[in-house]
Amino acid sequence: MQHFSEQTWADFVRKVGTPVTTRSIDAYLAAGCPECKTAFHLWGQMANFAAKERNYAPPENLVRLTKLEFVASRAVQPEEFSIARLVFDSTLQPLPIGIRGSVASMQHFVYEAEGLNVHLSFERRPNSSTVFATGQVLDKQAPLCWLGNAAVALWSDSGKVVSIVEANGYGEFQLEFEPQNQLQISIAAVGRKTLRIPLGNME
């Protein structure tokens, strides 16, 4: 005779059963019921197996990076690109009177394509050979709607991925890289054509 259902045993070994049922099973086990001992041993093994299975799952950060690499690899196809148009360049704007004799440490650009605005800022920090870039992707039709979870990749002139990141929920992203000539940024998002932004000479 089966005292308890499979669901009841599954809840018992996972310690999520009701107090009444748990006390009842404990009583049968304490009384030496062979059927209950066999069921407890079997379901205990299954619970241990399920608990160990998570150890074989890849880390979430590696899964996310792999997905980003997959999105970036699709962006290599030329027909999937849409070249973004430069609509603002801070280097062409006159500096305020008080700092016209100095060199601006940050440059800001705005690009448009596929109904999106892409804001990019580049900064060379003191005592560092790298360029620090920050950006944000916005929907032109809904300025308060950000394009989160987009894959943002930085490419070399030879088509090699230099860096790849994922935009956060506000469409923001950051890149840090060694300056070189003919770099490009691609932005790939679900349901939209991939954008490509030529950066020209960053050296």
trRosetta pair geometry for C-beta under 8 A, 3 or more apart (Angstrom, degrees):
i j d omega theta_ij theta_ji phi_ij phi_ji
1 35 7.4 -140 70 -2 56 175
2 5 7.6 76 141 -86 122 40
2 35 7.1 -147 -109 168 48 137
3 25 8.0 143 114 -106 127 70
3 28 6.0 130 128 -108 173 163
3 33 7.2 18 -21 159 149 159
3 35 6.7 134 -4 101 103 124
3 36 6.1 -16 36 -77 139 102
4 8 4.1 -114 178 89 107 137
4 9 5.7 128 110 -51 120 83
4 12 7.6 32 148 -23 159 140
4 21 7.5 106 -126 -166 125 106
4 24 7.9 143 -77 107 119 115
4 25 6.3 4 -47 -91 157 104
4 36 7.6 68 14 -115 113 92
4 39 7.2 156 61 129 103 160
5 8 4.7 102 56 2 76 102
5 9 7.3 -142 97 -2 43 84
6 9 5.8 -56 -151 38 35 109
6 10 6.2 37 151 -22 67 106
7 10 5.5 -52 -146 36 33 114
7 11 6.4 32 155 -17 65 104
8 11 5.9 -55 -150 37 31 109
8 12 6.3 34 151 -26 64 107
8 17 6.5 62 -161 -119 65 127
8 21 5.9 -128 -152 -175 109 138
8 25 7.6 175 149 -65 108 128
9 12 5.4 -52 -144 32 34 116
9 13 6.5 24 162 -12 68 103
9 25 7.9 145 -102 -121 63 143
9 39 5.4 -106 -111 160 146 112
9 40 7.3 -140 -145 -89 107 48
9 43 4.4 -155 151 -60 112 164
10 13 6.5 -57 -146 38 27 100
10 14 6.4 10 158 -2 61 116
10 43 6.2 -132 -82 -151 48 124
10 46 7.8 -57 -111 97 83 132
10 47 7.9 157 -146 -74 59 99
11 14 6.0 -72 -146 50 28 102
11 16 4.9 -99 -157 78 80 83
11 17 3.9 112 125 -74 109 81
11 18 7.9 21 138 -5 143 61
11 21 7.5 35 93 101 127 143
12 15 7.5 26 177 -74 31 35
12 17 4.7 6 -80 -21 58 144
12 21 7.1 -118 -79 129 99 106
12 22 6.3 156 -124 -107 86 73
12 25 5.3 -12 -125 50 147 174
12 40 7.7 -74 111 -114 133 84
12 43 7.2 63 68 113 100 148
13 40 7.3 154 -77 -151 104 63
13 43 4.6 -166 -23 131 145 104
13 44 5.3 -159 -130 -88 129 55
13 46 7.4 96 89 67 160 90
13 47 4.2 -148 137 -37 123 148
14 17 7.9 120 64 -27 77 79
14 47 6.0 -163 -69 -124 72 123
17 21 4.8 -104 167 86 118 119
17 22 4.9 147 90 -61 114 89
17 25 7.6 40 99 5 166 138
18 21 4.7 83 60 14 89 104
18 22 6.7 -156 89 -10 42 89
19 22 5.6 -58 -143 38 29 114
19 23 6.3 29 160 -19 65 105
20 23 6.1 -57 -153 35 28 108
20 24 6.5 27 151 -19 63 108
21 24 5.5 -55 -150 35 34 114
21 25 6.4 31 155 -17 68 103
22 25 6.0 -55 -148 36 30 107
22 26 6.3 33 153 -19 64 108
23 26 5.6 -53 -145 37 32 114
23 27 6.4 37 154 -24 64 104
24 27 5.7 -53 -153 30 31 113
24 28 6.8 28 152 -16 63 102
25 28 5.8 -54 -151 36 36 109
25 29 6.3 33 153 -16 68 106
25 36 6.8 171 -156 -158 75 126
25 40 7.7 136 175 -84 114 112
26 29 5.8 -57 -147 40 31 110
26 30 6.1 31 155 -20 66 109
27 30 5.7 -55 -145 38 29 111
27 31 6.3 26 155 -18 63 109
28 31 5.8 -60 -149 38 30 110
28 33 4.4 -31 176 12 90 142
28 36 4.3 140 129 -53 120 169
29 32 7.8 51 175 -66 33 22
29 33 6.8 -72 -82 38 30 94
29 36 5.4 -125 -75 125 66 126
29 37 6.5 119 -130 -80 77 70
29 40 6.1 53 -100 -44 123 159
32 37 7.3 -9 -163 -43 44 129
33 36 3.9 55 89 17 116 113
33 37 6.5 172 87 -17 59 83
34 37 5.6 -54 -145 35 33 113
34 38 6.4 34 157 -20 66 104
35 38 5.9 -55 -152 34 30 110
35 39 6.4 25 153 -14 65 108
36 39 5.7 -55 -145 41 34 110
36 40 6.0 36 155 -23 67 107
37 40 5.7 -54 -144 36 29 112
37 41 6.3 30 156 -20 63 106
38 41 5.9 -56 -150 35 29 110
38 42 6.4 26 154 -17 64 108
39 42 5.8 -57 -146 38 31 110
39 43 6.1 17 162 -7 68 111
40 43 6.3 -61 -140 46 25 100
40 44 5.9 32 158 -25 62 112
41 44 5.7 -57 -145 35 25 115
41 45 6.6 27 156 -20 61 103
42 45 6.0 -57 -157 31 29 109
42 46 6.7 24 150 -15 63 107
43 46 5.4 -50 -146 37 39 114
43 47 6.3 43 153 -22 67 102
44 47 5.7 -52 -148 34 32 111
44 48 6.5 31 154 -17 65 105
45 48 5.8 -55 -149 37 32 110
45 49 6.3 34 153 -21 66 106
46 49 5.6 -52 -147 35 32 113
46 50 6.4 31 155 -18 65 105
47 50 5.8 -55 -148 37 31 109
47 51 6.3 32 153 -21 64 107
48 51 5.6 -54 -146 36 32 112
48 52 6.4 26 157 -16 65 108
49 52 6.0 -61 -149 38 29 106
49 53 6.6 44 151 -40 63 99
50 53 5.6 -40 -151 10 34 120
51 54 6.9 -49 -177 16 37 106
52 55 5.5 -40 -173 16 59 119
52 56 7.7 47 141 -13 73 98
53 56 6.0 -60 -166 33 47 107
53 57 7.3 56 140 -33 70 96
54 57 5.4 -39 -157 11 49 119
58 62 5.0 -99 164 81 112 123
58 63 5.5 135 96 -56 114 90
59 62 4.7 86 66 7 89 104
59 63 7.1 -155 96 -7 46 86
60 63 5.5 -54 -150 35 37 114
60 64 6.3 37 153 -21 68 104
61 64 5.7 -51 -148 35 33 112
61 65 6.4 32 153 -17 65 105
62 65 5.7 -52 -144 38 34 110
62 66 6.2 38 154 -22 65 105
63 66 5.7 -55 -149 34 29 112
63 67 6.5 30 153 -18 63 104
64 67 5.8 -55 -153 35 32 111
64 68 6.5 32 150 -19 64 106
64 166 6.6 -77 171 -18 113 149
65 68 5.4 -53 -149 36 35 113
65 69 6.4 38 152 -22 67 102
65 164 7.4 116 -149 90 78 113
66 69 5.6 -50 -148 33 33 112
66 70 6.5 36 151 -21 63 102
67 70 5.6 -52 -152 32 34 114
67 71 6.6 33 151 -17 66 102
67 151 8.0 -143 122 -80 79 127
68 71 5.7 -52 -150 36 35 110
68 72 6.2 33 152 -19 67 107
68 151 4.8 160 -142 -126 79 114
68 153 7.7 154 166 -71 98 99
68 164 5.1 150 142 143 123 124
68 165 7.6 -72 -153 176 155 4
68 166 5.9 -113 -89 -63 127 98
69 72 5.6 -55 -145 39 32 112
69 73 6.2 36 155 -25 66 104
69 161 7.5 -138 -126 22 80 175
69 164 6.7 138 -80 72 61 166
70 73 5.8 -50 -147 31 29 111
70 74 6.9 31 153 -18 60 102
71 74 5.9 -57 -159 32 33 112
71 75 6.8 35 146 -25 64 105
71 151 4.1 142 96 8 140 161
71 188 4.7 174 164 96 108 140
72 75 5.5 -54 -155 28 39 116
72 76 7.6 57 147 -38 62 85
72 151 5.9 -129 -56 149 79 134
72 153 4.3 107 -121 -68 118 152
72 161 5.8 53 152 -99 148 136
72 164 5.5 -71 -58 -114 150 141
72 186 7.0 124 -135 78 77 127
72 188 6.8 -163 -84 11 45 140
73 76 5.9 -28 -168 -4 43 115
74 77 6.6 -37 178 10 51 108
74 80 6.6 -94 148 133 81 177
74 188 7.0 114 76 -141 105 155
74 194 7.6 171 108 -48 90 143
75 80 6.1 -132 -130 101 44 127
75 81 7.1 82 -172 -79 78 84
75 151 7.8 -151 -28 95 136 120
75 153 6.7 167 59 37 150 138
75 186 4.7 123 161 154 149 152
75 188 5.0 -116 -69 -64 123 129
75 194 4.5 175 -123 -156 98 163
75 196 7.8 150 176 -75 110 95
76 159 6.6 65 -136 -165 107 113
77 80 4.6 71 81 3 99 112
77 81 7.7 -170 96 -21 56 85
78 81 5.8 -54 -161 17 43 116
80 193 6.6 -171 -176 -156 59 79
80 194 5.0 42 139 25 96 117
81 186 7.4 -81 -114 -122 98 111
81 193 7.5 94 -175 163 10 100
81 194 5.6 -52 -101 88 50 99
81 195 7.5 68 -157 -156 68 14
81 196 4.5 2 -156 -14 117 127
82 113 4.9 163 125 168 111 127
82 114 5.2 113 80 -46 157 110
82 193 4.7 77 -19 116 123 125
82 194 6.9 156 16 82 80 47
82 195 5.6 -45 70 -105 90 56
82 196 7.0 160 67 16 37 81
83 113 6.7 -166 99 -101 32 149
83 195 7.9 92 -136 -161 11 65
83 196 5.6 -41 -101 70 55 96
83 197 8.0 126 -159 -90 58 36
83 198 7.4 -4 -146 -10 102 101
84 111 3.8 47 150 164 127 126
84 112 6.4 149 -163 65 84 25
84 113 4.0 -113 -106 -9 64 127
84 118 6.2 -31 -147 30 157 131
84 195 5.0 45 -54 -171 109 111
84 196 6.7 -163 -1 75 86 40
84 197 4.7 -18 42 -88 130 83
85 111 6.4 147 70 -159 36 74
85 112 5.2 -29 61 62 93 83
85 113 6.1 135 5 -64 76 88
86 89 6.1 27 170 -54 123 104
86 109 6.4 -53 -137 -167 99 111
86 110 7.5 109 -159 78 56 51
86 111 5.7 -41 -94 -100 48 78
87 110 5.2 -56 68 100 92 99
87 111 6.7 141 10 -120 85 24
87 112 5.2 40 -22 -6 132 113
88 108 7.3 -23 122 119 110 89
88 109 6.4 161 89 -156 72 42
88 110 3.8 35 39 32 111 108
89 92 4.7 64 90 4 103 109
89 93 7.7 178 99 -17 58 85
89 107 7.9 -11 -167 -177 70 103
89 109 5.7 6 -105 -111 61 85
90 93 5.4 -51 -156 24 49 117
90 104 7.2 -130 130 131 115 164
90 106 7.9 -1 90 115 156 73
90 107 5.5 -180 63 -157 112 58
90 108 4.1 71 -25 49 136 82
90 109 7.0 -107 2 -63 86 51
91 104 7.5 -153 -103 52 68 135
91 107 5.6 -1 -52 -134 99 114
94 100 7.3 -11 -180 -110 86 110
95 99 5.3 -101 162 90 124 86
95 100 4.7 162 78 -98 110 60
95 102 7.7 -156 166 60 164 75
95 104 6.5 -161 -96 -57 121 109
96 99 5.5 50 68 31 89 93
96 100 7.1 -134 89 -48 37 80
97 100 6.0 -31 -145 -17 30 116
99 102 4.9 -54 -172 39 82 112
99 104 7.7 89 133 -82 125 74
104 107 6.6 110 108 -73 119 66
105 123 6.0 36 141 -146 85 88
105 124 6.7 -123 -164 56 76 73
106 121 5.7 4 -177 -176 110 105
106 122 6.9 161 -154 80 60 44
106 123 4.5 -20 -101 -90 85 95
107 121 6.9 164 83 -153 45 56
107 122 4.9 -9 57 55 96 95
107 123 7.7 -178 21 -72 64 50
108 119 7.2 -14 -168 -170 96 89
108 120 7.2 157 -155 88 49 50
108 121 4.8 -16 -101 -101 76 85
109 119 7.6 157 85 -156 50 45
109 120 4.7 -13 62 64 96 99
109 121 7.6 176 21 -79 66 39
109 122 7.8 23 2 -4 106 101
110 117 6.2 -17 -168 -168 101 98
110 118 7.1 152 -158 78 50 50
110 119 5.5 -17 -103 -101 79 66
110 120 7.6 178 -81 22 32 73
111 117 7.4 147 77 -159 47 48
111 118 4.5 -15 60 59 98 103
111 120 7.0 26 -2 -1 106 114
111 195 7.6 131 120 175 129 134
111 197 5.4 -123 -36 -114 175 119
112 116 7.0 170 -147 84 53 50
112 117 5.8 -21 -97 -101 78 63
112 118 7.6 -171 -75 18 31 78
112 140 7.0 53 -139 -72 105 136
113 116 6.3 -17 71 54 57 90
113 118 7.8 -12 30 -2 89 115
113 195 5.1 138 78 -122 128 108
114 192 5.5 103 158 -172 138 107
114 193 5.2 -156 -102 55 138 96
114 195 6.1 -126 20 -73 128 99
115 139 6.6 2 140 -154 96 72
115 140 5.2 -134 -174 34 57 109
115 141 6.1 -14 -168 -16 112 104
115 192 7.8 -122 54 -129 104 121
116 137 5.9 -14 -173 -169 125 91
116 138 6.7 143 -163 75 70 45
116 139 6.3 -48 -108 -105 68 42
116 140 6.3 -145 -99 -20 13 92
116 147 6.6 -12 -126 -24 124 151
116 187 7.8 -135 115 100 158 142
116 192 7.3 62 -35 -170 130 154
116 195 6.7 -96 64 -55 135 146
117 137 7.5 154 82 -158 52 43
117 138 4.4 -15 61 64 100 101
117 139 7.8 -29 20 53 83 4
117 140 5.5 116 -28 -76 94 83
118 135 6.3 -1 -178 -172 87 118
118 136 7.5 172 -151 83 48 43
118 137 5.5 -11 -104 -105 78 71
118 138 7.7 -174 -76 24 33 72
118 187 6.6 -167 -102 -13 138 158
118 195 6.8 174 -38 125 145 159
118 197 6.6 -116 94 -67 152 144
119 135 6.0 164 87 -152 60 62
119 136 4.8 3 51 51 108 89
119 138 7.2 39 -9 -2 102 112
120 133 6.4 -15 -165 -167 93 107
120 134 7.6 158 -152 84 46 44
120 135 4.7 -10 -100 -100 67 104
120 185 7.5 166 -102 27 143 164
120 197 7.3 155 -36 150 152 159
121 133 6.8 157 81 -152 51 57
121 134 5.0 -8 57 58 102 89
121 135 7.2 -177 20 -75 67 55
122 131 5.7 -13 -163 -177 101 114
122 132 7.4 142 -157 76 50 47
122 133 5.2 -18 -100 -99 71 84
122 202 7.6 -130 -155 -135 153 107
123 131 7.3 142 69 -164 38 65
123 132 4.9 -29 67 66 92 97
123 133 7.7 169 21 -81 69 38
123 134 7.9 14 5 3 110 97
124 128 7.2 -171 -176 79 64 92
124 131 5.9 -42 -86 -107 74 69
124 132 7.6 160 -91 19 24 81
125 128 4.4 24 77 35 96 132
125 130 7.6 2 34 72 101 79
125 132 5.9 43 -25 -2 110 128
128 132 7.9 32 109 -31 147 106
129 178 6.5 8 123 -127 101 84
129 179 7.6 -120 163 15 73 95
130 176 5.3 38 154 177 136 91
130 177 6.2 157 -157 81 96 18
130 178 5.8 -66 -107 -82 75 49
130 179 7.5 163 -144 -23 34 75
131 176 7.1 176 84 -149 48 51
131 177 5.8 -21 56 65 92 72
131 178 7.6 104 11 -151 85 9
131 179 5.1 92 -27 -69 120 89
131 202 6.1 -69 -27 176 163 123
132 174 7.4 -17 -172 -167 83 98
132 175 7.7 160 -159 88 40 52
132 176 5.2 -9 -107 -105 67 88
133 174 6.9 153 87 -159 59 50
133 175 4.3 -7 61 61 109 96
133 176 7.2 -172 23 -76 72 39
133 177 7.5 -7 5 18 114 99
134 172 7.2 -12 -174 -167 92 95
134 173 7.4 166 -155 88 51 47
134 174 5.3 -17 -104 -104 71 77
134 175 8.0 -171 -74 25 30 67
135 152 7.1 164 69 -143 135 156
135 172 7.1 158 89 -151 48 51
135 173 5.2 -14 63 60 94 89
135 174 7.7 175 22 -81 72 34
135 175 7.6 17 3 4 112 103
135 185 7.9 139 -50 180 167 160
136 146 7.1 -67 -173 -135 97 110
136 167 7.9 112 -133 -145 46 119
136 170 7.0 -41 -136 130 110 89
136 171 5.0 76 -167 109 73 98
136 172 4.9 -21 -97 -95 87 66
136 173 7.5 166 -83 17 40 69
137 146 6.8 100 81 -168 70 74
137 147 4.1 -61 112 54 116 116
137 150 5.8 -3 37 31 162 154
137 167 5.9 -45 20 -117 118 164
137 171 4.1 -128 59 -171 73 113
137 173 7.8 31 -12 0 99 111
137 187 6.1 155 -92 -167 138 150
137 189 7.6 174 141 -48 158 140
138 143 6.1 16 174 -145 127 56
138 145 7.5 116 -161 78 67 56
138 146 6.3 -51 -105 -112 62 60
138 147 7.0 -156 -91 -1 13 95
138 171 6.1 143 -69 104 52 164
139 142 4.7 10 95 55 123 82
139 143 7.2 -136 77 -79 68 23
139 145 4.6 -16 34 83 130 104
139 146 7.5 -151 -3 -100 89 13
139 147 6.3 127 -50 -51 85 96
140 143 7.3 8 -150 -76 27 71
142 145 3.8 29 109 11 118 121
146 167 7.9 -152 158 151 106 125
146 169 6.9 89 84 143 129 48
146 170 4.7 -116 -131 -168 180 38
146 171 3.4 -140 -175 -11 99 111
146 172 7.7 -27 -163 -24 142 69
147 150 5.2 32 134 -34 104 130
147 167 6.6 36 103 97 76 156
147 171 4.6 72 50 -109 60 113
147 189 5.5 -51 179 -102 121 160
147 192 7.9 -30 -141 9 139 155
148 167 5.7 -149 -140 111 42 98
148 168 6.1 -47 -134 127 99 34
148 169 4.2 0 -110 -129 151 34
148 170 6.7 59 -81 6 102 19
148 171 5.7 -94 -67 -62 54 56
149 166 6.2 -11 -141 -177 43 109
149 167 6.5 -58 7 69 13 84
149 169 7.7 27 -32 -91 80 52
149 189 7.4 104 93 -131 73 88
149 190 7.7 -9 108 4 114 108
150 166 7.2 156 75 -157 37 61
150 167 4.4 20 48 20 86 126
150 171 7.0 32 15 -133 120 72
150 173 7.8 -90 76 -43 95 135
150 187 5.4 19 156 -174 131 90
150 188 6.5 162 -169 77 81 40
150 189 4.0 -42 -108 -79 100 98
151 164 6.6 -5 -174 -171 94 105
151 165 7.9 159 -155 84 52 35
151 166 6.1 -34 -100 -103 55 72
151 167 7.9 -109 -53 1 14 85
151 187 7.3 159 81 -154 52 43
151 188 4.6 -13 59 60 103 98
151 189 7.5 -178 21 -71 68 50
152 164 7.0 161 86 -154 50 55
152 165 5.3 -18 65 66 100 82
152 166 7.2 160 18 -104 84 19
152 167 5.9 92 -23 -47 117 89
152 173 4.7 98 25 149 156 172
152 175 7.2 -118 125 -56 120 117
152 185 6.6 -8 -171 -171 89 103
152 186 7.5 169 -151 85 43 50
152 187 5.4 -5 -104 -105 75 77
153 161 5.6 -63 -165 -132 116 102
153 163 7.3 173 -153 91 51 49
153 164 4.4 -10 -106 -106 81 91
153 185 7.1 157 82 -156 47 54
153 186 4.9 -7 58 56 98 96
153 188 7.5 19 2 2 108 107
154 161 7.2 98 72 -164 55 60
154 162 4.4 -59 104 63 101 107
154 163 4.5 22 37 50 117 86
154 164 7.3 -147 21 -69 68 50
154 175 5.5 116 -42 -155 135 147
154 177 5.9 -129 126 -52 162 156
154 183 6.2 -8 -173 -175 95 115
154 184 7.5 155 -158 82 50 44
154 185 5.7 -25 -101 -100 65 73
155 159 6.3 -17 -172 -137 117 32
155 160 6.9 143 -157 70 68 36
155 161 6.2 -44 -100 -100 68 46
155 162 6.5 171 -111 2 12 93
155 183 6.8 148 77 -163 52 62
155 184 4.5 -19 60 65 105 94
155 185 7.4 -180 15 -84 81 22
155 186 6.4 44 -17 -9 120 106
156 159 6.9 -45 72 26 76 19
156 160 4.6 2 35 54 118 89
156 161 8.0 -95 3 -30 85 5
156 162 5.5 115 -45 -53 87 106
156 180 6.7 -6 -129 91 94 140
156 182 7.6 60 180 95 53 88
156 183 6.5 -40 -111 -109 41 70
157 180 7.7 -119 -9 130 102 112
157 181 6.6 1 -40 101 135 78
157 182 3.8 50 -85 98 113 126
157 183 7.4 -73 -47 -72 72 37
157 184 8.0 113 -88 -9 47 99
161 164 5.6 -12 -176 -41 126 111
162 177 5.5 48 144 -132 130 136
162 183 7.1 -35 5 -134 152 110
163 175 5.4 137 95 -145 141 99
163 176 7.5 148 -103 57 168 49
163 177 5.7 -129 -8 -76 133 112
165 173 5.1 143 99 -160 124 111
165 174 6.7 -110 160 62 176 55
165 175 6.4 -146 3 -80 132 78
166 173 7.3 -157 106 -108 20 112
167 170 8.0 -122 167 75 94 49
167 171 5.1 -4 170 -151 135 36
167 172 6.2 139 -157 59 83 26
167 173 4.5 -72 -96 -52 70 107
167 187 7.9 36 -33 -144 130 105
168 171 7.3 -55 67 13 61 15
168 172 5.2 -14 40 57 104 85
168 173 7.2 170 -2 -74 74 59
175 185 7.8 -140 -12 -110 164 117
177 183 7.5 130 108 -129 150 155
179 202 4.2 -142 -150 124 88 94
179 203 5.0 145 134 -98 110 42
180 183 6.1 108 73 -54 81 104
180 202 6.2 20 50 63 32 103
180 203 6.1 29 -127 -66 24 95
181 200 7.8 -51 -158 156 65 45
181 201 4.9 -16 -123 -118 81 74
181 202 7.0 -168 -90 32 30 67
181 203 5.6 -29 -58 -14 78 117
182 198 7.5 -38 -153 -157 61 96
182 199 7.8 123 -171 66 17 78
182 200 7.0 -24 -93 -150 42 22
182 201 7.1 3 -40 -79 54 55
183 199 4.4 -17 80 52 90 128
183 200 7.9 -25 44 52 70 27
183 202 5.5 -7 16 -2 126 132
184 196 5.8 -5 179 -170 122 94
184 197 6.5 153 -163 76 68 49
184 198 5.3 -34 -105 -103 91 52
184 199 6.3 -164 -90 4 32 86
185 196 7.4 154 82 -157 48 46
185 197 4.4 -12 60 58 96 107
185 199 6.4 78 -13 -45 93 110
186 194 5.6 8 -175 173 106 113
186 195 6.6 161 -154 84 54 55
186 196 5.2 -17 -100 -100 82 69
186 197 7.5 -174 -77 18 34 73
187 194 6.8 166 78 -159 45 65
187 195 4.4 -1 51 53 97 107
187 197 7.5 39 -8 -9 102 110
188 192 8.0 173 -162 80 42 89
188 194 4.5 -17 -96 -109 82 101
188 195 7.9 -157 -67 27 43 65
189 192 4.7 21 74 42 98 117
192 195 7.9 -11 134 -30 116 91
199 202 5.7 8 133 -53 122 112
